[in-house]
């Protein structure tokens, strides 16, 4: 059963990356340790790269127009939905308070990437068969970010 269009999933992915970018940048600004600050700024930079990659992917899919007479409301709904997935402010605030080392910071980023991968794998079931490859590309990007962070963790 197809509920979503690949363009919608990419739009959500872009919004989630923007939320991650804003979160990591804001959190980096609160840190005293240069090393931890650098890690969170790196995470923010990676989210920015993902956002750009997903924006390019969006150009290659058919533009999605919601089947509603109020498309602005629909896209506001998508933004609100994206705000409640992966990077939720209240939940994250509690989790980041426990970060006390660079290793903790990297592990935090790894968990966010794993959450993203699981989310997109679930969403893939709701797009038409012909568009699943597009969602697979989003998942591949998140996996690459996960691998990069895992490599950083091993080097510590």
Steps between C-alpha positions, in 0.01 A plus 500: 500500500649833393429788731795726428677622191883484486499880473321520836758271660781715359326815628480339844865397476600858420301633795648238734852592383422868559378415851820305562716779363330758722514272802869412463600864437300625798636229725858563387458862610422387855812287543821608670728226370648588160526132406131432574401828336694396188324161492155658514595756236620211283166325556323821397716524186412140413129575541545798267665275239215252530246779458675609179515142373132448570412833335678380184312170521174692521575657162506153342152396617165621386389806695243400756183699535282391790145394414348774710360843451739632768855401397659748745326323787621167367862611488463655847379158611808337344724747686323428828533129433871532423539697823365203693732243339869435582584849630227573753599791724379374839630148458835616366552755774484222758739281304762765433520591867670163549778580249822551687766399246583506132426128487153564646444768235591262218284224647212746517542575127521129421169437680334781300625345175373157599162652590493668158585176319222313681253781432570505125491120480152511650390785271619307194206263543262789433629617162419347159727215394651709220613764752657273763843545340485872584439419866786248484729788394397697810571195716842459332587862585406444864705177509803684363465758777467217754818337366690830514401553862581137587845547349550816706403307813757226424773761461443633851 
